[in-house]
Amino acid sequence: MNRKPRVITITAVSGGGKTTITKQLLNKLYNSKALYFDSYEFEDCPDDICKWVDKGADYNEWNLSPLIKDIQFLLNNHIQSLNYILLDYPFSYLNSKMREYIDFTIYIDTPLDIAMARRILRDFTENPIHDVRNDLSNYLSRGRTAYLELERSVKPNSDIVIDGSLPTTLIIGRIIEEIRNRSL
């Protein structure tokens, strides 16, 4: 059987669990490959997320060519009869150039306080406390709007929404069940 690999995106706010869930799914889904949004350098994209949101959050302003090129390569070359391409990717179907490659998208609905706590633990383990204070101040004054934008736009444009406060094993189990039920 030589079917096209299924492209599944894992979306969430920053600190919402995209990378953790993607890595664990990679170990559970036979013959899969993962691509991570944060591993790419995108040119001609919004450089200030908060200003981008304030201007209306046009997801097509993101030039995702390097990521799309890698997806095309994996789809066209059927690397070792690849079954799944997992994307740690924040925008669901909202970027029109990416939309045509996505078969299924999952939104990890992580409460914002949990996501913020994870971000601080992840990003500031070696930083002085004033760096943490500055980040929290920026979140309260500007950054929270970007988190709310994802909840407002990306979440309803996802195929399933999973509670991000659940244990990782339950999230993974639910995703695998959905993949099987939908014959992905």
Secondary structure, 3 states (H helix, E strand, C coil): CCCCCEEEEEECCCCCCHHHHHHHHHHHCCCEEEEEHHHCCCCCCCCCHHHHHHCCCCHHHCCCHHHHHHHHHHHHHCHHHCCEEEEECCCCCCCHHHHCCCCEEEEEECCHHHHHHHHHHHHCCCCCHHHHHHHHHHHHHHHHHHHHHHHHHHHHHCCEEEECCCCHHHHHHHHHHHHHHCCC
